[in-house]
Amino acid sequence: MTNDPLWFNFFRKSADPDHVLADLWKKTPLFNNISWRRCLTLSRMMHMRQYHKGELVFKDGEIGLGVAMIVSGSVHIKTGGRLLAELKTGDFFGEIALVIDEPRTANAIAMEDTKLAFFLRPDLEEFIEQFPKHGAILMFNLSKVLANRLREANAVLRHSDSHLSEAGKL
């Protein structure tokens, strides 16, 4: 009887990969005030890629094309041998590449078998063209994410500068 179409629960989301991805993106600050339906539209535009443990996702100095969402697995962001971030399922990285065509400033390395969904700048441009209101909201959210990351980086720099100043006084 549970397989009977008359008793099918139409409100239960399926385990469709696009739905899973839309759920992950909807939990991020990039998609504040954007409907789940629009998140699903974007998820269907994204590009999935599987990485093996130790594989380089992108390299410092490469031109970035977009942001990546960790669907499963984990990624370390490193520069100059220094670990900047340990990211896991539901985290995203590389969002600066949605705005500017500049080289990446760090390496991203899969720390286990990892599945990533890439949201590329051309996909963002197409989304903005199709859904201008939602595109504007997404760009506003992106600017807030970038501003918060800049503020955090500045705090780290101030903290390390104060330690260097204190060491110089000795």
C-alpha positions as CSV (number, residue, x, y, z in Angstrom):
1,M,0.0,0.0,0.0
2,T,2.9,2.4,0.6
3,N,3.9,2.1,-3.1
4,D,0.4,3.1,-4.1
5,P,0.5,6.4,-5.9
6,L,-2.7,7.5,-4.1
7,W,-0.8,7.4,-0.8
8,F,2.5,8.9,-2.0
9,N,3.6,11.9,0.1
10,F,4.0,14.7,-2.4
11,F,5.5,17.0,0.2
12,R,8.5,14.8,1.0
13,K,11.6,15.9,-0.9
14,S,13.4,13.1,-2.7
15,A,17.0,12.2,-2.4
16,D,17.6,13.8,-5.8
17,P,21.2,15.1,-5.9
18,D,19.9,18.5,-7.1
19,H,17.6,18.7,-4.0
20,V,20.4,17.8,-1.7
21,L,22.6,20.4,-3.2
22,A,19.8,23.0,-3.0
23,D,19.4,22.2,0.7
24,L,23.1,22.7,1.3
25,W,23.2,26.0,-0.6
26,K,20.1,27.3,1.2
27,K,21.9,26.9,4.5
28,T,24.6,29.3,3.4
29,P,24.6,33.1,3.8
30,L,24.9,33.3,-0.1
31,F,21.3,32.3,-0.4
32,N,19.6,34.3,2.4
33,N,16.3,35.6,1.2
34,I,16.3,33.5,-1.9
35,S,13.6,30.8,-2.2
36,W,14.4,27.1,-2.2
37,R,12.9,26.9,-5.6
38,R,15.5,29.4,-7.0
39,C,18.3,27.5,-5.1
40,L,17.1,24.4,-6.9
41,T,17.2,26.2,-10.3
42,L,20.8,27.2,-9.6
43,S,21.7,23.7,-8.3
44,R,20.7,22.2,-11.6
45,M,23.1,24.6,-13.4
46,M,26.1,23.5,-11.2
47,H,28.9,21.3,-12.2
48,M,29.7,18.2,-10.1
49,R,33.3,16.8,-9.7
50,Q,34.8,14.0,-7.6
51,Y,38.3,14.4,-6.1
52,H,40.4,11.7,-4.6
53,K,42.2,12.1,-1.3
54,G,45.3,14.4,-1.7
55,E,44.1,15.7,-5.1
56,L,44.5,19.4,-5.8
57,V,41.2,21.1,-6.3
58,F,42.8,24.4,-7.4
59,K,46.3,25.8,-7.1
60,D,47.6,29.2,-5.9
61,G,48.1,31.4,-8.9
62,E,45.4,29.7,-11.1
63,I,42.7,31.9,-12.4
64,G,39.4,31.2,-10.6
65,L,36.1,30.5,-12.3
66,G,33.7,30.2,-9.5
67,V,32.8,29.0,-6.0
68,A,32.8,25.3,-4.8
69,M,30.4,23.7,-2.4
70,I,31.5,20.6,-0.5
71,V,28.8,18.0,-1.1
72,S,30.7,15.3,0.7
73,G,34.2,15.0,2.1
74,S,36.6,17.7,3.2
75,V,39.1,20.2,1.9
76,H,42.0,22.1,3.3
77,I,42.9,25.6,2.2
78,K,46.6,26.2,2.4
79,T,49.1,28.9,1.4
80,G,52.9,28.8,1.9
81,G,52.6,25.6,3.9
82,R,50.2,27.2,6.3
83,L,46.7,25.8,6.9
84,L,44.2,28.6,6.5
85,A,40.9,26.6,6.8
86,E,39.6,23.1,7.3
87,L,36.3,22.8,5.4
88,K,33.7,20.0,5.4
89,T,30.4,19.1,3.9
90,G,28.2,22.2,3.5
91,D,31.1,24.6,3.5
92,F,31.9,26.7,0.4
93,F,35.1,28.4,-0.8
94,G,36.5,30.3,-3.7
95,E,33.7,32.8,-3.9
96,I,35.9,35.7,-4.9
97,A,36.1,34.1,-8.4
98,L,32.4,34.9,-8.9
99,V,33.3,38.6,-8.9
100,I,36.8,39.0,-10.2
101,D,39.0,37.3,-12.8
102,E,42.1,37.0,-10.6
103,P,44.6,34.3,-9.6
104,R,43.7,32.1,-6.6
105,T,45.6,33.0,-3.4
106,A,45.8,29.6,-1.9
107,N,45.7,25.9,-2.7
108,A,42.6,23.8,-2.1
109,I,43.3,20.1,-1.4
110,A,40.9,17.2,-1.0
111,M,41.6,15.6,2.4
112,E,39.5,12.5,1.6
113,D,37.5,11.4,-1.4
114,T,35.4,14.6,-1.9
115,K,32.5,15.6,-4.1
116,L,32.3,19.3,-5.0
117,A,29.6,21.3,-6.9
118,F,31.0,24.3,-8.8
119,F,28.9,27.4,-9.3
120,L,30.7,29.3,-12.1
121,R,30.7,32.9,-13.1
122,P,28.9,32.3,-16.4
123,D,26.2,30.4,-14.5
124,L,25.8,33.4,-12.1
125,E,25.6,35.8,-15.1
126,E,22.9,33.6,-16.7
127,F,21.0,33.4,-13.4
128,I,21.1,37.2,-13.0
129,E,19.8,37.6,-16.6
130,Q,16.9,35.1,-16.0
131,F,16.0,36.2,-12.5
132,P,17.2,39.8,-12.0
133,K,15.6,40.3,-8.5
134,H,17.1,37.1,-7.1
135,G,20.4,37.8,-8.9
136,A,20.6,41.2,-7.1
137,I,19.8,39.5,-3.7
138,L,22.5,36.9,-4.4
139,M,25.1,39.6,-5.3
140,F,24.2,41.5,-2.1
141,N,24.7,38.3,-0.1
142,L,28.0,37.7,-1.9
143,S,29.2,41.2,-1.0
144,K,28.3,40.6,2.7
145,V,30.2,37.2,2.7
146,L,33.2,38.9,1.1
147,A,33.1,41.8,3.5
148,N,32.9,39.4,6.5
149,R,35.9,37.4,5.2
150,L,37.9,40.6,4.7
151,R,37.0,41.7,8.3
152,E,38.1,38.3,9.6
153,A,41.4,38.4,7.7
154,N,42.1,42.0,9.0
155,A,41.5,40.8,12.5
156,V,44.0,37.9,12.0
157,L,46.5,40.4,10.6
158,R,46.1,42.8,13.5
159,H,46.5,40.0,16.0
160,S,49.7,38.8,14.3
161,D,51.0,42.4,14.0
162,S,50.5,42.9,17.7
163,H,52.4,39.7,18.5
164,L,55.3,40.9,16.3
165,S,55.3,44.3,18.0
166,E,55.4,42.7,21.4
167,A,58.2,40.4,20.4
168,G,60.2,43.5,19.0
169,K,60.0,45.2,22.4
170,L,61.8,42.4,24.1
